Amino acid sequence: MLSQRYERGSTLITSNLPFQEWTEILGSERLTGALLDRLTHHVHILEMNGDSYRLKQSRRKRPPSSER
């Protein structure tokens, strides 16, 4: 799928894993290398660090521990 989109259209991928750990998910160093080569050619990488938006929302919804 990604090889068909290469240099033909935009693709957005999000992950909480650094590139070094993608091999653990994809299983093959060769496949991971080829995928990252295509993904990082003509790319803008936005690395975002901070508190989880979903975790912050769930904490707001939860009553304080004294009310339980």
Secondary structure, DSSP 8 states (H G I E B T S, - for coil): -HHHHTTTS------SS-GGGHHHHH--HHHHHHHHHHHTTT-------S--HHHHHHHHHS--GGG-
